Amino acid sequence: MWTARVFTLYPEIFPGPLNKGLYGKALGKKAWNLEVVNIRDSAEDKHKTVDDTPFGGGSGMLLKPDILGRSIDSKIKKGERIFYLSPRGKKFDQKIAKEISEEKTINLICGHFEGIDERILSTRNIEEISIGDYILSGGESASFVVIDAVLRLLPGVLGNKISKDEESFENGLLEYPQYTKPQIWEKQSVPEVLLSGDHAKIKDWRLSQSKDITRRRRPDLWKKYLDKEKK
């Protein structure tokens, strides 16, 4: 069973949206597991202090390495991968999501304040990942994104492999336009090809639409797709 272990100062946030819909049902059926660790439980003073001012000055506070180190060491088993959700980390994408989905257990550290002491990253072999080029108040919302992206790849969670394989990024392209009933809505009709029953033509149309949308909206992805096709 795939397990996500989250280290946070705000355990009450979880499972949050992960306990709804198909993910919540899968969690209830033990198709995956969520373990939430309160970092503050590892503080030893009466005030449960977890942060302090940075050496060298500067604004904000940093999570203390001794506190976070104790929290990590009390839960993590040898060989488990640890990820710190950080804006300076490697950009999280579908490839990394697939890679993480193959692990038995992953550990996600949710930072707060101005971040965490650098020494904890090197001493615990922690990998840094980022969900995008922007700043969040904490790593909790980023952890939901990572877990969500991985869960839909796990067997027994979504239950529709064909649909999953056709989504954006699975083949390096953005997804094609989708339509449902009614056939005509506000004087706009569904493309005729989708009503033809010709599955080969529909497949070709969807691929051409995916290519066109990717080329126009995400030239970075389009370039990667072309480079891959040349190999």
Secondary structure, DSSP 8 states (H G I E B T S, - for coil): -EEEEEEES-GGG-SGGGGSHHHHHHHHTTSEEEEEEEGGGG--STT---EE--TT--SS-EE-HHHHHHHHHTT--TT-EEEEEEEEEEE--HHHHHHHHTSSEEEEE---TT-B-HHHHHHTT-EEEESSSS--S-SHHHHHHHHHHHHTTSTTTS--HHHHHTSTTTTSS-------S-SEETTEE--GGGGS--HHHHHHHHHHHHHHHHHHH-HHHHHHHHHHHH-
